Amino acid sequence: MQRIIVFQQRGSGEQKIKAVGERGHGLRIERVISIDEDLPEVIDDPRKYLPQTIDADLVINYMLHPDLSHELAQLCSEQGVLVVASGKRIPVAGLVTPPTCCGLARRPELGAYAEQFGAPELKVEVAEGRVARVEVLRGAPCGATWEAAEKIIGMPVNQAPTRYGLEVQMLCNADTSNWDPIHGQSPIHFAGKVHGQALQKAFRKNVSGGEG
């Protein structure tokens, strides 16, 4: 059983904590550390807000303040604990920073979490040119991959990828102001794009008879 600690500010990770708890297996969120007080723009001593010891197999960081995120990454690096911090740009060893939560690639060192959550992987069934069934093999920790899949059942195959991406964007709670200069888009646009592409890939495998 993989043990996970989540750090958040003012409920910034609640949606993902709930979805991971409901859909994950082989893992357990053992502790959620919430920092809800008003913070200065620059924190002189960020460690006073963090525990001294990180007793977990994996840390997930949903905190918003850059000083706290950097100090948490440094603390976990010192203690040999891996951290997933989507959208962060922090040059610290052991920190995994996909552009969004649904941009996390499969990484064996991240254990059960990365097996189940990250870049979407789908399996589809098609009947008479329409989506008959969508099975989510791997999805966004916010749950949008699953929720949006329900909304495209019955849609024509040629329309479904675009609609799927739009449905994910409406469910996504990523920070729209966090523009990614590398990918040239906001996290919400990125999320819509990777889900649309995942559905297109699933359609191609369905036609070719390949596995999921």
Beta strands, then each sheet from edge to edge (+ up, - down):
strand 1: 2-9
strand 2: 27-35
strand 3: 58-62
strand 4: 82-84
strand 5: 95-96
strand 6: 121-127
strand 7: 130-138
sheet 1: 2+ 1+ 3+ 4+ 5+
sheet 2: 6+ 7-
end
